[in-house]
Amino acid sequence: MSDDLHYRLLKLLEERPDASQRQLADALGFSLGKINYCVKALLDKGWVKAQNFKNSKNKLAYAYVLTPSGIDAKARLTARFLKRKMAEYEALKAEIAQLQAEVGQPGAAPEQDAQ
């Protein structure tokens, strides 16, 4: 499982602990089998624990709760994710500047930098 997938799945589980694996798969754009595998990996690592809904009519319903080590892991993954995305952003910005220079539009669209 990649760091990006770990990060996205942990973030989603933190936001929606009662989401089914099917809902997680739909939200992340992965197959149900892949999400099942990934959730099991997070459970095995001790980053997430699954709790049955005691009052649920659907006894197969679970809430996925991040453990303290899962919260720590998510923080580390978030920092790495941000660092990687900032590097991608800087590379893309340089590539755009180079392309603008090639077509004779240096500094075109400065309003995009203001956002």
BELTA-V767514 format. One record per residue. N is the residue number from 1. RES is the residue in one letter. NEAR is the number of other ideal C-beta (glycine too) atoms within 10 Angstrom. Layout:
N_RES_NEAR ; N_RES_NEAR
//
This chain:
1_M_12 ; 2_S_8 ; 3_D_12 ; 4_D_13 ; 5_L_16 ; 6_H_22 ; 7_Y_20 ; 8_R_19 ; 9_L_25 ; 10_L_23 ; 11_K_16 ; 12_L_17 ; 13_L_22 ; 14_E_15 ; 15_E_9 ; 16_R_14 ; 17_P_15 ; 18_D_14 ; 19_A_17 ; 20_S_16 ; 21_Q_17 ; 22_R_11 ; 23_Q_13 ; 24_L_22 ; 25_A_19 ; 26_D_13 ; 27_A_15 ; 28_L_16 ; 29_G_8 ; 30_F_17 ; 31_S_10 ; 32_L_13 ; 33_G_10 ; 34_K_16 ; 35_I_22 ; 36_N_15 ; 37_Y_12 ; 38_C_23 ; 39_V_19 ; 40_K_13 ; 41_A_15 ; 42_L_22 ; 43_L_15 ; 44_D_9 ; 45_K_14 ; 46_G_12 ; 47_W_23 ; 48_V_24 ; 49_K_14 ; 50_A_13 ; 51_Q_12 ; 52_N_12 ; 53_F_13 ; 54_K_6 ; 55_N_6 ; 56_S_12 ; 57_K_6 ; 58_N_9 ; 59_K_9 ; 60_L_8 ; 61_A_13 ; 62_Y_19 ; 63_A_15 ; 64_Y_25 ; 65_V_14 ; 66_L_19 ; 67_T_15 ; 68_P_9 ; 69_S_12 ; 70_G_22 ; 71_I_12 ; 72_D_12 ; 73_A_20 ; 74_K_20 ; 75_A_11 ; 76_R_12 ; 77_L_20 ; 78_T_13 ; 79_A_11 ; 80_R_14 ; 81_F_17 ; 82_L_11 ; 83_K_10 ; 84_R_13 ; 85_K_11 ; 86_M_10 ; 87_A_10 ; 88_E_10 ; 89_Y_10 ; 90_E_10 ; 91_A_10 ; 92_L_10 ; 93_K_12 ; 94_A_10 ; 95_E_10 ; 96_I_13 ; 97_A_14 ; 98_Q_9 ; 99_L_11 ; 100_Q_14 ; 101_A_12 ; 102_E_9 ; 103_V_8 ; 104_G_7 ; 105_Q_11 ; 106_P_9 ; 107_G_9 ; 108_A_13 ; 109_A_9 ; 110_P_7 ; 111_E_6 ; 112_Q_9 ; 113_D_8 ; 114_A_5 ; 115_Q_4
//
